[in-house]
């Protein structure tokens, strides 16, 4: 059997809890697909599942990388494939769970990554361009040579915008073209993909607000301060949930103002996540309605999965 379950969705949607329940029902193990939960730091800011939330279910690709280390989508695809093969070899079901759409789509589509050379001088030039002219101008520069990739990126995702420009400069082709070529070999796995969706946006908004409040109770301010005080702030420090508190540490804004900013940024991120997953026609959408209990979501998910995977 080469079946793989994918549970994706916006932040605070309940996807981690759903993945754990499905692992218990189908005899599975969870593989994280979150670009910030890979780091050993930022447990609270990245909403990393606690041991209690994991309920004894093995979790993979959680907290294995030092914040100072670099990590690419290609790295994720490689490690995720190793984890999937390991889990399947032991007769278990891999359950990929997360909200980083680029990680999920790259693995599901079995993307191979080009070996375009790296041009650090060009990267620095583009960073200075963004500082002088703004992120929107940098994204527009990408749009002029690779509109397809530009359409998938937010203007604040400066690193990926620069990488896309770098690929075009050094390789003579766009990332979109490289992806199209890399899809020539289909994935060896058969995926059942689910996402938790909310037609009532106010419901998700309230879930996000409650999550932020809970993160604060767990010690988010202290965790963010430790990160802020590091000289070389790691990539993980830029996670939503951390950088919004920096103005408070600098004495520029009150804590309550920063918390409201954090809630706003988290809601905006959730909206972008839902847009990403709605573009994928292979994903089954499970709506979390106002009158629904979590058990209703589990029932709808298992109804779909039962068609493909037998229960343990």
Buried (B, 14 or more C-beta within 10 A) or exposed (E): EEBBBBBBBBBBBBBBBBBBBBBBBBBBBBBBBBBBBBBBBBBBBBBBBEEEEBEEBBBBBBBBBEBEBEBEBBBBBEBBBEBBEBBBEEEBBBBBBBBBBBBBBBBBBBBBBBEBEEBEEBBEEBBEBBEEEEBEEBBBBBBEBBEBBBEBBEBEBBEBBBBBBBBBBBBEBBBBBBBEEBEEEEBEBEBBBBBBBBEEEEBBBEBBBEBBEEBBEBEBBEBBBEBBEEEEBBBBBBBBBBBBBBBBBEEEBEEEEBBBBBBEBBBEBBBBBBEBBEEBEEBBBBBBEEEBEEEBBBEBBBEBBEEEBEEE
